[in-house]
Amino acid sequence: MAINTERLSSILRARERRLNIPHYLRLDGSRYLLALVLFLSLMSLVVLLQTGAVATQGYAISDLQAEKTVLMRERAQLQVREARAQSLTLIRQRAEQIGLRPLQPEQLRYLQISSDGR
């Protein structure tokens, strides 16, 4: 009966690699430096993302302020138009244009209403 030594040796090599895992996980100077560079890169990325978000919000605020200015001007113009439309002289002129005329005293009629409900 023959023993497959190749299979046995591959199992032994796997065992040796598994036993050497702590060696790979040990941090020496270069690995500390690599970890530091990775950490600083991630922190820089976070700062850049936050800066981008703040800049985007700044542009949005600027656009909203410009829109607010336009709307306030439009509101002021509408208030001026409303004040002109409520002018009594303008109302009188419009009434005369459509054929209305002021009420004359002889056109007034008074109605007496009794207080007893009859």
Buried (B, 14 or more C-beta within 10 A) or exposed (E): EEEEEEEEEEEEEEEEEEEEEEEEEEEEEEEEEEEEEEEEEEEEEEEEEEEEEEEEEEEEEEEEEEEEEEEEEEEEEEEEEEEEEEEEEEEEEEEEEEEEEEEEEEEEEEEEEEEEEE
